[in-house]
Amino acid sequence: MAEHNQDARLPGPGSDDITQLILDDHERFRRAFARLDDLRATGQTSPNELSRVWDPLAELLDVHAIAEEEIFYPQLLRKGADGQDETLDAIGDHNEIRDGVHDAATQPVGSEAWWDAVGRARGANDEHMAEEERDALADFRLHAAIGLRESLGRRFRQFVAEHMGAGDLNTSDKDPREYVQANKPRSSRTPADYSLGIGSLKGR
């Protein structure tokens, strides 16, 4: 009976746990990239067919990364056992994903250059998801209370809902080390760190 009750508390589909919401997005990414594979394999590569899959995927890749940077990674820096290294890796990965997404936007849909940019975004995202699932998400589940995870999850869900389709986010790359300095707990900063605010990351 005790084991049954413990299992009942595990997050599942529909959970507000931010780690579960991030995993849910990861599955959306995998399915959408697989759909692009199917279209290419069956020759259904008109710009309209490809854009119908790619455009919402590209948008979610951008919004998801920023939602993580606004909501998840600042808390990982506070709660995680290895939050700083995991965050440095993640922001670098986000930059590579963004670069692929933005390069694809400059190419004719379905062209070889477009497929190359999409492939680079996919490769960077695959690597990021694997590392995040193995390291950052596992670290956060071990060290953050479920109440915090659910509170962050509600913020994460709202952020994504509010910004999908709005085009109002700054999707430029961020310097990983400046991001960490701006977001790590104040008690762990050196005196020189206090001059670094989140505003220093915008517009880069």
Residue pairs with C-beta under 8 A, 6 or more apart in sequence:
9 146
11 17
11 19
11 20
11 149
12 20
13 20
13 24
15 21
15 150
15 153
16 149
16 150
16 153
16 154
16 157
17 146
17 149
17 150
17 153
18 71
18 72
18 140
18 149
18 150
18 152
18 153
18 155
18 156
19 137
19 140
19 141
19 149
20 153
21 153
21 156
21 157
22 64
22 68
22 72
22 132
22 137
22 156
23 133
23 137
25 60
25 64
26 129
26 132
26 133
28 57
28 60
29 57
29 60
29 61
29 125
29 129
30 129
32 53
32 54
32 56
32 57
33 57
33 122
33 125
35 53
36 50
36 53
36 54
36 57
36 118
38 44
39 45
39 49
39 50
39 53
40 115
45 110
46 110
47 108
47 109
47 110
50 109
50 110
51 109
54 104
54 109
54 118
58 101
58 104
58 105
58 121
59 164
59 165
60 160
60 164
61 97
61 98
61 101
61 121
61 125
62 98
62 101
62 169
62 171
63 159
63 160
63 163
63 164
63 169
64 160
65 94
65 97
65 98
66 163
66 169
66 170
66 171
67 156
67 159
67 160
67 163
68 90
68 94
69 91
69 94
69 174
69 179
70 159
71 152
71 155
71 156
71 159
72 136
72 140
72 152
72 156
73 83
73 87
73 90
73 91
73 136
73 179
73 183
74 183
75 140
75 144
75 148
75 152
76 83
76 86
76 87
76 136
76 139
76 140
77 83
77 84
77 87
77 180
77 183
77 184
77 185
78 184
78 185
79 140
79 143
79 144
79 148
80 86
80 136
80 139
80 140
80 143
81 139
81 142
81 143
82 135
82 139
83 136
83 139
84 180
84 184
86 131
86 132
86 135
86 136
86 139
87 136
87 176
87 179
87 180
87 183
88 176
88 177
88 180
89 131
89 135
89 176
90 128
90 131
90 132
90 136
91 174
91 175
91 176
91 179
91 180
92 176
93 124
93 125
93 127
93 128
93 131
94 128
94 174
95 173
95 174
95 176
96 120
96 121
96 124
96 128
97 121
97 124
97 125
97 128
98 171
98 172
98 173
99 120
99 121
99 124
99 173
100 117
100 118
100 119
100 120
100 121
100 122
100 123
100 124
101 117
101 121
102 171
103 117
103 120
104 114
104 117
104 118
104 121
106 117
107 113
107 114
107 117
108 114
140 149
141 149
163 169
170 202
170 203
172 203
172 204
173 204
174 201
174 204
175 201
175 204
178 196
178 200
178 201
179 201
181 189
181 193
181 196
182 196
182 197
182 198
182 200
182 201
183 198
184 193
186 194
